């Protein structure tokens, strides 16, 4: 738990050190990442409850998009 808390404090420090334009860009990028994550969970829920075909296209597409976006986020934040 201490490692997670230390990481959160480190990210907050990096965010505070940014210019206002960089902070806006970081929040925009985080919003896009969150939106993709929500769509991924919605596709999984749809695949489980209604249409199994969601697992053939939408779940892999969103999983790949999440993998790419979080890889970029780790590089962006130097994690």
Secondary structure, 3 states (H helix, E strand, C coil): CHHHHHHHHHHHHHHHCCCHHHHHHHHHHHHHHHHHHHHHHHHHHHHHHCCHHHHCCHHHHHHHHHHHHHHHHHHHCCC
